[in-house]
Amino acid sequence: MFLLKYQTPEQASEGVAKIYDHFTRKRSPVPAPLQLMSISPGLLKVFFEQITYFMNHEALSFPMLAAIRFLAAQEVCGNLHLRGTPGRRRGFLDRRPQPTKCT
């Protein structure tokens, strides 16, 4: 998969295995970007602490975080346009579709 030496769930060291266990307990595959972070166990730990913070946040639900990411991408990339979305019906996405800078 990657050319770098990362740790798969089967060969993970103790600290990395503890993080991977959050996914394997739910019978979910460990995401590839997270496995790539295992190149540096310290960086993986910091990254996973950030994920855990948002997973357990009282006010920021998963749909809210997804909406924030979408709006940030729209701001950075320009004219993102989704036809037929709830935002479109409510007038949030009234700009005409044009080629975007982020393709």
VOFIMI-95541 format. One record per residue (C-alpha): residue in one letter; x, z, y. Coordinates in steps of 0.25 Angstrom, whole numbers, padded with zeros to 4 digits, always signed. Each point is the difference from the previous one (the first is absolute). Example, Ala and Ser with C-alpha at 12.3 -4.5 7.8 and 13.67 -1.06 7.14 Angstrom:
% VOFIMI-95541
A+0049+0031-0018S+0006-0002+0014
END
This chain:
% VOFIMI-95541
M+0000+0000+0000F+0010+0005+0011L+0015-0003+0000L+0003+0015+0004K+0001+0011-0010Y-0013+0007+0001Q-0007+0010-0009T-0012-0004-0008P-0010+0010-0005E+0006+0000-0014Q+0014+0004+0005A-0003+0008+0013S+0009+0012+0002E-0006+0014+0002G-0004-0001+0015V-0004-0015+0000A-0008+0003-0013K-0008+0011+0007I-0004-0010+0011Y-0004-0011-0010D-0008+0010-0008H-0010+0000+0012F-0003-0014-0004T+0001+0001-0015R-0009+0012-0001K-0011-0009+0006R+0003-0011-0010S+0004-0009+0012P+0013-0008+0000V+0011+0005+0009P+0000-0010+0012A+0012-0009+0000P+0004+0003+0015L+0001+0015-0004Q+0008-0003-0012L+0010-0008+0009M+0001+0013+0008S+0005+0007-0012I+0014-0006+0003S+0001+0012+0010P-0007+0012-0006G+0001+0007+0013L-0007-0012+0008L-0010-0001-0011K-0003+0015+0002V-0002-0002+0015F-0008-0012-0002F-0009+0007-0010E-0002+0012+0009Q-0005-0009+0011I-0010-0007-0010T-0004+0014-0005Y-0003+0005+0014F-0009-0012+0003M-0007+0002-0014N-0004+0014+0004H-0003-0001+0014E-0013+0006+0004A-0005-0011+0011L+0008-0012-0005S-0008-0006-0012F+0005-0012-0008P-0010-0010+0007M+0005+0006+0014L+0014-0003-0003A-0003-0014-0005A-0007-0002+0013I+0011+0005+0008R+0010-0009-0008F-0009-0012+0003L-0001+0002+0014A+0015+0002+0002A+0002-0013-0008Q-0010-0007+0009E+0007+0006+0013V+0014-0005-0005C-0004-0013-0007G-0010-0005+0010N-0013-0006-0003L-0003+0005-0014H-0014-0004-0003L-0009+0004-0012R-0013-0008-0001G-0012+0008-0004T+0006+0014+0000P-0007+0012+0006G+0009+0000+0012R-0004-0015+0003R-0015+0004-0001R+0003+0011+0010G+0008-0008+0010F+0013+0006-0003L+0007-0013-0004D-0006-0010+0010R+0012-0008+0002R+0000-0014-0006P+0009-0003-0012Q+0014-0006+0004P+0013-0001-0007T+0007+0014-0001K+0014+0004+0002C+0000+0008-0013T-0002-0010-0011
END
